[in-house]
Amino acid sequence: MGPEQVQELGTEILAKGPDITSVERWTDTGRPSGLVITFSSGARLWTGVTTAGATASEPSAAASVAAPPLPALFDNAGKITAARAEQYLAAVFMAAHAPELTSAYGYSSSSSARHPGVGLYLAGGARAFLPFVYTAAPGKRPAARAFTIDAAF
Protein backbone atom coordinates (compact mmCIF):
# COMPACT_ATOMS: atom_id res chain seq x y z
CA MET A 1 0.00 0.00 0.00
CA GLY A 2 1.54 3.29 -1.09
CA PRO A 3 1.15 6.80 0.31
CA GLU A 4 -1.78 7.65 -1.97
CA GLN A 5 -3.72 4.59 -0.82
CA VAL A 6 -2.97 5.40 2.83
CA GLN A 7 -4.08 8.97 2.16
CA GLU A 8 -7.36 7.64 0.77
CA LEU A 9 -7.80 5.21 3.69
CA GLY A 10 -7.04 7.96 6.21
CA THR A 11 -9.50 10.34 4.56
CA GLU A 12 -12.25 7.72 4.67
CA ILE A 13 -11.64 6.50 8.24
CA LEU A 14 -10.85 9.77 10.00
CA ALA A 15 -13.83 11.61 8.43
CA LYS A 16 -16.07 9.27 10.44
CA GLY A 17 -14.42 10.12 13.76
CA PRO A 18 -16.36 12.06 16.37
CA ASP A 19 -15.01 15.59 16.84
CA ILE A 20 -13.58 15.54 13.29
CA THR A 21 -15.53 17.74 10.89
CA SER A 22 -13.47 17.19 7.74
CA VAL A 23 -10.44 15.39 6.36
CA GLU A 24 -8.94 16.40 3.03
CA ARG A 25 -5.95 15.41 0.95
CA TRP A 26 -3.05 17.82 1.26
CA THR A 27 0.24 18.16 -0.58
CA ASP A 28 3.07 20.63 -0.90
CA THR A 29 6.42 20.61 -2.67
CA GLY A 30 8.14 18.71 0.15
CA ARG A 31 5.31 16.29 0.90
CA PRO A 32 3.47 14.73 -2.04
CA SER A 33 0.93 13.03 0.25
CA GLY A 34 -0.74 14.28 3.39
CA LEU A 35 -3.96 15.01 5.22
CA VAL A 36 -5.44 18.14 6.71
CA ILE A 37 -7.80 17.31 9.56
CA THR A 38 -10.29 19.86 10.87
CA PHE A 39 -11.68 19.24 14.34
CA SER A 40 -15.07 20.31 15.71
CA SER A 41 -13.39 23.20 17.55
CA GLY A 42 -12.09 24.60 14.25
CA ALA A 43 -8.49 23.59 15.05
CA ARG A 44 -6.58 22.05 12.15
CA LEU A 45 -3.78 19.51 11.89
CA TRP A 46 -1.68 18.76 8.82
CA THR A 47 0.08 15.39 8.54
CA GLY A 48 2.45 13.97 5.99
CA VAL A 49 1.89 10.43 4.69
CA THR A 50 4.76 8.08 3.88
CA THR A 51 4.99 4.30 3.73
CA ALA A 52 7.68 1.65 4.06
CA GLY A 53 7.99 -2.10 3.96
CA ALA A 54 6.20 -4.90 2.21
CA THR A 55 3.61 -4.15 -0.42
CA ALA A 56 0.74 -6.54 -0.80
CA SER A 57 -1.93 -6.05 -3.42
CA GLU A 58 -4.63 -7.54 -1.20
CA PRO A 59 -5.02 -7.13 2.55
CA SER A 60 -4.03 -10.27 4.40
CA ALA A 61 -6.04 -11.74 7.21
CA ALA A 62 -4.73 -10.05 10.31
CA ALA A 63 -5.30 -10.85 13.91
CA SER A 64 -8.10 -8.73 15.27
CA VAL A 65 -6.83 -6.13 17.69
CA ALA A 66 -9.37 -4.61 20.03
CA ALA A 67 -9.88 -0.92 19.47
CA PRO A 68 -9.17 1.21 22.52
CA PRO A 69 -11.93 3.52 23.70
CA LEU A 70 -11.69 6.98 22.21
CA PRO A 71 -9.70 9.16 24.59
CA ALA A 72 -10.67 12.75 25.30
CA LEU A 73 -9.46 14.95 22.45
CA PHE A 74 -9.87 18.31 24.18
CA ASP A 75 -8.30 19.42 27.44
CA ASN A 76 -10.21 21.39 30.11
CA ALA A 77 -9.61 24.61 28.16
CA GLY A 78 -11.07 23.13 24.96
CA LYS A 79 -7.64 22.84 23.32
CA ILE A 80 -5.89 19.91 21.65
CA THR A 81 -2.28 18.93 22.37
CA ALA A 82 -0.13 16.85 20.04
CA ALA A 83 -0.16 13.93 22.49
CA ARG A 84 -3.97 14.02 22.72
CA ALA A 85 -4.23 14.20 18.92
CA GLU A 86 -1.92 11.17 18.56
CA GLN A 87 -3.94 9.05 20.98
CA TYR A 88 -7.27 10.16 19.54
CA LEU A 89 -6.38 9.62 15.87
CA ALA A 90 -4.80 6.22 16.58
CA ALA A 91 -7.99 5.17 18.39
CA VAL A 92 -10.19 6.39 15.51
CA PHE A 93 -8.10 4.34 13.07
CA MET A 94 -8.43 1.24 15.26
CA ALA A 95 -12.17 1.73 15.83
CA ALA A 96 -12.73 1.49 12.05
CA HIS A 97 -11.74 -2.21 12.02
CA ALA A 98 -10.45 -1.73 8.45
CA PRO A 99 -9.02 -4.92 6.93
CA GLU A 100 -6.07 -2.91 5.55
CA LEU A 101 -5.01 -1.90 9.05
CA THR A 102 -3.61 -4.14 11.78
CA SER A 103 -2.76 -1.48 14.40
CA ALA A 104 -2.19 2.21 15.01
CA TYR A 105 -0.10 4.06 17.59
CA GLY A 106 0.96 7.55 18.59
CA TYR A 107 4.64 8.32 18.09
CA SER A 108 4.91 9.54 21.69
CA SER A 109 4.26 5.97 22.88
CA SER A 110 7.84 5.23 21.76
CA SER A 111 10.70 6.36 23.97
CA SER A 112 12.68 7.31 20.85
CA ALA A 113 9.99 9.64 19.47
CA ARG A 114 11.32 13.08 18.62
CA HIS A 115 8.29 14.42 16.82
CA PRO A 116 4.51 13.86 17.16
CA GLY A 117 2.55 11.77 14.70
CA VAL A 118 0.65 8.54 14.14
CA GLY A 119 2.04 5.27 12.86
CA LEU A 120 0.08 2.50 11.19
CA TYR A 121 0.88 -1.18 10.78
CA LEU A 122 -0.78 -2.30 7.57
CA ALA A 123 -1.91 -5.71 6.38
CA GLY A 124 0.79 -7.32 4.27
CA GLY A 125 3.57 -6.07 6.54
CA ALA A 126 3.85 -2.47 5.35
CA ARG A 127 3.91 0.53 7.67
CA ALA A 128 2.61 4.06 7.25
CA PHE A 129 3.82 7.19 8.98
CA LEU A 130 1.73 10.32 9.51
CA PRO A 131 4.03 12.90 11.12
CA PHE A 132 2.40 16.10 12.30
CA VAL A 133 3.63 18.88 10.02
CA TYR A 134 1.54 21.91 11.01
CA THR A 135 -1.14 22.83 13.53
CA ALA A 136 -3.43 25.82 13.73
CA ALA A 137 -5.83 26.97 16.43
CA PRO A 138 -9.32 28.01 15.30
CA GLY A 139 -9.12 31.08 13.08
CA LYS A 140 -5.30 31.02 13.03
CA ARG A 141 -2.80 30.24 10.30
CA PRO A 142 -0.24 27.46 10.63
CA ALA A 143 3.39 28.30 11.35
CA ALA A 144 5.47 29.25 8.34
CA ARG A 145 8.03 26.58 9.18
CA ALA A 146 7.12 22.88 8.87
CA PHE A 147 7.21 20.78 12.03
CA THR A 148 6.61 23.77 14.27
CA ILE A 149 3.81 22.29 16.34
CA ASP A 150 1.82 24.45 18.77
CA ALA A 151 1.76 23.30 22.40
CA ALA A 152 -2.04 23.46 22.19
CA PHE A 153 -4.25 24.28 19.23
C-alpha positions as CSV (number, residue, x, y, z in Angstrom):
1,M,0.0,0.0,0.0
2,G,1.5,3.3,-1.1
3,P,1.1,6.8,0.3
4,E,-1.8,7.7,-2.0
5,Q,-3.7,4.6,-0.8
6,V,-3.0,5.4,2.8
7,Q,-4.1,9.0,2.2
8,E,-7.4,7.6,0.8
9,L,-7.8,5.2,3.7
10,G,-7.0,8.0,6.2
11,T,-9.5,10.3,4.6
12,E,-12.2,7.7,4.7
13,I,-11.6,6.5,8.2
14,L,-10.9,9.8,10.0
15,A,-13.8,11.6,8.4
16,K,-16.1,9.3,10.4
17,G,-14.4,10.1,13.8
18,P,-16.4,12.1,16.4
19,D,-15.0,15.6,16.8
20,I,-13.6,15.5,13.3
21,T,-15.5,17.7,10.9
22,S,-13.5,17.2,7.7
23,V,-10.4,15.4,6.4
24,E,-8.9,16.4,3.0
25,R,-6.0,15.4,1.0
26,W,-3.1,17.8,1.3
27,T,0.2,18.2,-0.6
28,D,3.1,20.6,-0.9
29,T,6.4,20.6,-2.7
30,G,8.1,18.7,0.1
31,R,5.3,16.3,0.9
32,P,3.5,14.7,-2.0
33,S,0.9,13.0,0.2
34,G,-0.7,14.3,3.4
35,L,-4.0,15.0,5.2
36,V,-5.4,18.1,6.7
37,I,-7.8,17.3,9.6
38,T,-10.3,19.9,10.9
39,F,-11.7,19.2,14.3
40,S,-15.1,20.3,15.7
41,S,-13.4,23.2,17.6
42,G,-12.1,24.6,14.3
43,A,-8.5,23.6,15.1
44,R,-6.6,22.1,12.1
45,L,-3.8,19.5,11.9
46,W,-1.7,18.8,8.8
47,T,0.1,15.4,8.5
48,G,2.5,14.0,6.0
49,V,1.9,10.4,4.7
50,T,4.8,8.1,3.9
51,T,5.0,4.3,3.7
52,A,7.7,1.7,4.1
53,G,8.0,-2.1,4.0
54,A,6.2,-4.9,2.2
55,T,3.6,-4.1,-0.4
56,A,0.7,-6.5,-0.8
57,S,-1.9,-6.0,-3.4
58,E,-4.6,-7.5,-1.2
59,P,-5.0,-7.1,2.5
60,S,-4.0,-10.3,4.4
61,A,-6.0,-11.7,7.2
62,A,-4.7,-10.0,10.3
63,A,-5.3,-10.8,13.9
64,S,-8.1,-8.7,15.3
65,V,-6.8,-6.1,17.7
66,A,-9.4,-4.6,20.0
67,A,-9.9,-0.9,19.5
68,P,-9.2,1.2,22.5
69,P,-11.9,3.5,23.7
70,L,-11.7,7.0,22.2
71,P,-9.7,9.2,24.6
72,A,-10.7,12.8,25.3
73,L,-9.5,15.0,22.5
74,F,-9.9,18.3,24.2
75,D,-8.3,19.4,27.4
76,N,-10.2,21.4,30.1
77,A,-9.6,24.6,28.2
78,G,-11.1,23.1,25.0
79,K,-7.6,22.8,23.3
80,I,-5.9,19.9,21.6
81,T,-2.3,18.9,22.4
82,A,-0.1,16.9,20.0
83,A,-0.2,13.9,22.5
84,R,-4.0,14.0,22.7
85,A,-4.2,14.2,18.9
86,E,-1.9,11.2,18.6
87,Q,-3.9,9.1,21.0
88,Y,-7.3,10.2,19.5
89,L,-6.4,9.6,15.9
90,A,-4.8,6.2,16.6
91,A,-8.0,5.2,18.4
92,V,-10.2,6.4,15.5
93,F,-8.1,4.3,13.1
94,M,-8.4,1.2,15.3
95,A,-12.2,1.7,15.8
96,A,-12.7,1.5,12.0
97,H,-11.7,-2.2,12.0
98,A,-10.5,-1.7,8.5
99,P,-9.0,-4.9,6.9
100,E,-6.1,-2.9,5.6
101,L,-5.0,-1.9,9.0
102,T,-3.6,-4.1,11.8
103,S,-2.8,-1.5,14.4
104,A,-2.2,2.2,15.0
105,Y,-0.1,4.1,17.6
106,G,1.0,7.6,18.6
107,Y,4.6,8.3,18.1
108,S,4.9,9.5,21.7
109,S,4.3,6.0,22.9
110,S,7.8,5.2,21.8
111,S,10.7,6.4,24.0
112,S,12.7,7.3,20.9
113,A,10.0,9.6,19.5
114,R,11.3,13.1,18.6
115,H,8.3,14.4,16.8
116,P,4.5,13.9,17.2
117,G,2.5,11.8,14.7
118,V,0.6,8.5,14.1
119,G,2.0,5.3,12.9
120,L,0.1,2.5,11.2
121,Y,0.9,-1.2,10.8
122,L,-0.8,-2.3,7.6
123,A,-1.9,-5.7,6.4
124,G,0.8,-7.3,4.3
125,G,3.6,-6.1,6.5
126,A,3.9,-2.5,5.3
127,R,3.9,0.5,7.7
128,A,2.6,4.1,7.2
129,F,3.8,7.2,9.0
130,L,1.7,10.3,9.5
131,P,4.0,12.9,11.1
132,F,2.4,16.1,12.3
133,V,3.6,18.9,10.0
134,Y,1.5,21.9,11.0
135,T,-1.1,22.8,13.5
136,A,-3.4,25.8,13.7
137,A,-5.8,27.0,16.4
138,P,-9.3,28.0,15.3
139,G,-9.1,31.1,13.1
140,K,-5.3,31.0,13.0
141,R,-2.8,30.2,10.3
142,P,-0.2,27.5,10.6
143,A,3.4,28.3,11.4
144,A,5.5,29.2,8.3
145,R,8.0,26.6,9.2
146,A,7.1,22.9,8.9
147,F,7.2,20.8,12.0
148,T,6.6,23.8,14.3
149,I,3.8,22.3,16.3
150,D,1.8,24.5,18.8
151,A,1.8,23.3,22.4
152,A,-2.0,23.5,22.2
153,F,-4.2,24.3,19.2
